[in-house]
């Protein structure tokens, strides 16, 4: 009755207590059967994409079921079982948000979270169960990058936390996601998405707790054996809420007014990520991707610096790239990923050369940056042809591989096979063109070769299910570059 806002003091139930859910018991569950924390008693089809497992809560001490209600329709507050100690097991569980949920064993993070964004998956990969930060100033594309990852990553469930950001961004998710189809399940993306909305005009206390709410929900679904990805937008607004609460409680401020325990709270959040064997025996993971909004794009401010201590993947957004309309605007100079070695085995299934061409492409981009400084002083014509070729190929990597159009039906998402093959094409172009240059071929002839345009356009022409076309382009590349090399090698003799 308070319009768009809650009336002060008003309280509502966190879940719909009147809706009934169809419960299907797990095989072998009956009165007098043994139980343990995390054991699956049955399932509920929560959405068309999510099968919700009803588990024995971790705090249950009983070893047997005294009674069990079996198949039927129940509300979230209904009791479905009672233990030998008289403890009631409901359809829902209560859990303190700031306390991590228990698991059986922590596992190594060896499988990447495939996002469909080429700059992330190939250059700066994130593992399932890993932690990443996306820092960037105003307008560099933090929210759009997180939206793209939420849409296309291969997680089973997305938890999107709108923490202190604009309400329009949450509205975008609410209006866009129901229309989009998950390529893995062919159902609406909204069916696998949880939204936690604590926008900038909501109380700071609610904003401060929203990150814990998101990570606790993620751990709950992880315990069911799901791979969950959390998008926290933005951890800087959460830190500002901490600062405001700390000021109200008259605590001693530290750097830039933030409380001295800011790094501890950040660590508590990021350390709850990971890939685990859950108590029920299934493997699940929680991957955390936190946006950081440093004032003025200054990465030396406390939230960015403390965040870097607790994450292993850093996607630094570059304002120059954003101004040039190059999205995702993840800069390849300042960004890094410590998961590259751990996911190498997974990528080797697609192509054993993944690690080699990744390093080669990154080195080429770094060389190009150094050459650009010379070009600004004396111009590109003063460079030797081999160096000018580096400038051309680096431009091909940027336009034909790193840049992605989120509104293009083909280019908005790339499968791993397509990603690796496009980068291989570009690097093979460099190797073959270099041979032709050394044979005396003018650079202009290489630039004018039709195959160069084919390679750059491949990202938005070749569909994910038609990667055989890239083999055809590769054959064109070998034919055209080989012909140029033979032509000029013969004439030089």
N, C-alpha and C positions, 0 to 999 in steps of 0.2 A: 504493500500500500504506500510505499515511500517513493514511487516513481521508479527511476532508473537506479536508485541507490538503496542500500539496506538501511533500515531505520536503526538508530543507535540502540544497542542492547538487544537487537533481534537475534534469534538463534534458529538455525535450521539444521536438519539432519544432513550429514555429509553424503549419504546415499539415499536413493528413493526407497522408503521402507514399505510402500504399498505394492510395488511391482513384484510379480511372482516370476521365478525363473525355473526352467525345467532341469531338474537334477538327475543325472544318470550315475548310479553307483559304479565304482571300479570293481573289477572282477575279484571275487574272493572276500569282499568286505561283508562282514556279518557280525552279530553280537558274539562276544567271547573271543574274537580274533585279536591277535597282538597288534599293537600300534607303536609308532615312534614319531618324534617331531619331524614334520615335513612330509609324512606319508600321505599319498594321494588317496582320498576317500571316494572321489567321484569327479565328474566334470559337468560344466554348464557352458552352453554355446552363448558366450557374452555378445559377440557380433558374428557376422559371417566369416570374419578372418581370425577371430580370437576364441580359442577354446580355453575357458577358465578352469583351472584345476582347484578343487576344494581340498585344502591340505590340513593336516593336523598342525595347529599353531606351535611354534617353538617353545612356548612357555607351558605346554601341557606336560604334567608329570606322570599321568596314568600310563599303564603298560598294556591295558586291554580295553575293549569296548564293552560296556555293560548293556547298552542299547543302541540301535541304529535304525533310522526311519526308512531307508531304502528309496526307491525311485518315486518321484513326485514333483509337484510344483511348490516352491517355498519362497518366502521373502528373505531379504538379507539378514533379518534379525531372528529367523526361525532356527530352532535347535535341530540339528540332524543326527547328533550322536551324543552319548554321555559315556565318560570313561569309568573305570572301576573305582576311581577316587571321587566320583560324583562331579567331575569337571564337565561343563557343557561345551560342545563344539558347535559353533554357529556357521551359517553360510558365509559370514564375513569375519574378518580378524581386526583387532585393535592393536596398534603398534605405536610407540613413542617415536616421533619424527626424527629426533636428534640421535637416536640409538641405531647403529648399523644392524641389519638383520644377519643372523648367523648362517654359515654355510659349512660344507664338509671339508673342502680343500680348494686352495687357490691354484689356478693353472697358468701356464705360460700363454702369452698372447701371440699366437703364430698365424692367425687368419685375419686378413684385412677386412675392415668394414668397407665394402664396395659402395661408393657414393655415386658413381656415374660421372663425377667431375674429374676430367683427365689430369688437371694440375695436382689434384689431391691424390688420386689413386696411384699414379705413376711416380710423381716427383716427391710428394710428401704424404705417404700413406699413413692411415690410422688403423690400428688393430681393433678387432672386437674385444672390448674390455679395456680399451686405451683411453687416454685423456688428451684433449686438444684445446687450444685457445685460439680465438679469432680476434686479435686486437686491430683496431682501426679507428680513425677519426670520423667525424660526422660525414655521411654521404659516401663512404667508401664501399658500402655493400655488405655490411655484417649480417643484417637481417635477411637480405636476399640470398646470401650464400647459405645461411642456416635453413631457409625455406627450401632451397634446391636440394640440400642434403636430406632434409626431412621427407621430401617428396620421393626421392629416388634411391636412397640407401637400402641395403638388403637386410636391415634390422626387422625383427618380427613385430616390434612395437616402438612407437615414437612417443616420448614425453616432451612436450614443448612448453617451456616455462617462460611466460611473458612477465619479466620481473622489472617493474619500474619503467618500461618502455611505453610507446604510444598505443592507445587502444585500437587505432586503425590497423596496426600490424596484426593484432589478434583477430580483428574482423576479416582481414585478408585471408588468414588461415581458415577461418570458419566458412568463408564463401568459396574459396578456391578448392580446398581439399576434397569436399564431397563430390566435386565434378571430375576429379582426376582418378584414373584407374591405376591400381597397383599392378605393375607388369608381372609380378610373381603369382598373385592370386586372382587377377582379373576382377577385383572388387574395388569399391571406393576406398581411397586412401584414408578417409575419415574413420573407417572401421578399425584402423590400427593406430589411431592417434589419440593421445590424452592431452588436453589443453589445461594449463594452470594459468589463470589470468590474474595478475596483480599489477595493474597498470600504474602509471605515474600519479594518477589522482586518487589512488587508494591508500589506506593507512600504512605508515612505514613498518609497523609491527607485522602486518600481513606480508609485506614485501620481504621482510627479513626471514620469515619462516617458509616462504614459497619454494626456495631452493631445496630445503630439507624435505618438504612435502613431495617434490618431484623425484628426488633420489630414493626416498622410501618406497614410493609407488613402483619405481623402476626395479628396486631390489625384490619387491613382492612378486613381480612378474618374472624376474630372473630366476626366482626360486621354483617357478613352474617349468623351467628349462627353456626360457625364451631369451633371444638376443635383443636387448633394449638399447636404444640410443636416446640420450637426453640432450636437448637443445636449451641452453640457459641464456636467455637474452634479456638483460645483460648482467653479468656479475659485478660490473662497476656500480650499477644502480643498487644492487644488493649491499655492496660495501658502503655506499652512501647512507643507506638505511641503518646499517650498523653504526656509522658515525653519528647519525642523528640520535639514535637510541642511547648511545654511549654518552653523548652530550647531555641528554635529559637526565641521565643517572649520575651526572657530575663526575664521570671517570676521567682519569688523567689522559689527555690526548697525546698521540705520538705524531709521526710524520704526516704533514698536511691535515692534521685534525682527526685522522683515523685512529681507532683504538689500538692499543699495543698488541691486542690479541687477534688482529686482522689476519696475519699469516696462519695462525692456529686454526681459525675458522675456515679459511680457504683450504687448508690441508685436510680438515675433517670432511669437507665436501668432495674434493677430488680423489681422496684415498678410498672412497666407497665405490669407485669404479673397479672393474676387474672381470676376469673370466674365471668361473668357479664350477666345481661340482656341487650342486645344491644338496640339501638334506634328503630330498626325495630320490637322489641318484642321477638326476638329469644334469646336463651341462648347459649353463646359461652365462650371459655376460651383461654388464652395464658399461656402455661407452659414453663418456661425457664430453660434450663440445660446448665450451663456454665463450660467449662473446664478451669482449672487454672494450669499454668505450673511454679511452684516455682523453682527458680534456685537451683540445688542440692537437690531437694525434701524437702527444708526447709519450713515448714508450718508456721513459725513465720514471714515470709517476709510480707510487707505491703499489697500486692494485696490479698493474701489468708486471712489475718486477717480482712481486711475491708470487703471482700466478705462474711465472716462468720456472719457479722452484719446484712446482708440484705437477707440471705437465710434461709430456714427452713429445708433443707435436705442436708446432708453433706456426700458424698460418698468418703471417703479417700482411695486412691489407695495405696496398700502396696507393697513395692519393694520386700520383701521376698516372698510374694505370687507370684508375677510376675516372679521372678527368679526360683520358683518351678513349673512354667508353670500352675499355678492355676488361671484361668480366668473365669469370671471377677475378677480382683484382688482387689475387694473392701474389705478392712479390717473391721472385725466386732467389733474390740475394739475401734477404733477412729471414726467410722462412727456413724451417728445418723439421726433420722427423727422425726420432731415434728408433722407430719401428721398422725402418727399411730392411735391416739385416734379418729381423725376426720373421717378416712376411716373405722373404726371398724364396723360401721353399714352396710357398703357395703359388707365387708367380711363375716359378720354374715349370709348373704344369702346363702353362700356356706357351712360354718360350724361355729356354734356359739363358737367353741373352738379356733378360729384363734388367738385371743389376748393371750389366756392362753398358747398355745403351742409355740407361737412366743417368749414370755418372758422366758418360760422354756428352749427352745433351746438356746437362747442367754446366759442365766445364765450358762447352761452346757458348752458352749464354753469358757466362762470366767473362770469357774472352771478348765477346761482343761488347759488353759494358765498358771494358778497358779501351777497346778500339774506338768507341763512340766519343771518348774524351779527346782522342787524337783527331777524329773527324771534325769535332767542333773547332779545333785550332787551325787545321790545315786543309780540311776537306777530304772527301773519300777518294778523289782521283789520285792523291799522293800515296795511297796505300798500294802495296803489291797485290796482284790479283788473288793470291791465296787468302789474304786477309779480307779483301772485298767479298770473297765467296762466303767467309764466316758471317759477315753482316747480312748477306742474302739469306743464308740458311737459318740464322737466328730469327730473322723476320718470318720465315716459313714456320718455325717452331711456335712463335707467338701467335700468328694468325691462323695457322692450320692445325694447331694442336692445343695450345693453352687456352685460347679464347673460346668461349662457349656461349651460344645464344639460348637463353632460358625459354624463349618463346618459339623456338624452332622445333617442330615435332620430332625431327631426327636428331638434331644436335644437342637437345636439352639433356640427354642421357646417353652415355656410351658404355657398352659392355666391355669387360676386360680384354677380350680377343681383339675388338676393334681398336681399343686404346693402344695396345702394344704394337699392332700392325701398322697403324698410322705413324707412330714414332719411328718404327723400323724403316718405313718408306722414306721418311725425311732424312734419317741418318745415312741410309744407303744412297740417297740422292747426293749427300755431301761427299761420301767416299768416291762415288763414280765421277762426280763433277770435278773433284780435286785431281783425279787421274787425267781427265780430259784437259784441265788447265795446265797440268805439268807436261802434257803432250803438245801444248802450244795453242789450244783452242781459246779464242777470245771469250771473255766472260759474257759478253752480250749474246753470243750464240746459246750459251747455257741458260741465261735468263729467258730467252725467247722460246726455249723448248716447250712444246705443248704439254708435256708431262708435268711440268712444274705447276701449272694451274690445276691440273687434275689432282695432284697431291694436296694442294691447299684447299680445294673444294671438297675433298673426300669426306671430311667430317660431317658436312650437311647434305651430302648426296648419297653416301653408302649407308643403308639401313643396318641396324644391329643384327638382323637375321640374314644379312646378305653380304657377309664379309669376304666372300669369294671374289667380289669385284675388286678388292684390294690386291689380290694376286694378279689380276689382269693389269692393273695400274703398274705393279712391280715389273711385269714383263715389258710394258711400254717403256718404263724407266731404263731397264737394261739395254733394250734395243736402241733407244735414242741416244743415250750417253755413250754406249759402245760404238755407235756409228760415228759420233763426233770425235771420239778418241782415235779411232782408226783413220778417219779422214785427215786429221791434222798430224798424226804420227807419220803417216805415209808421205804427206807433203813436206814434212821437215826432213825426211830422208832424201 
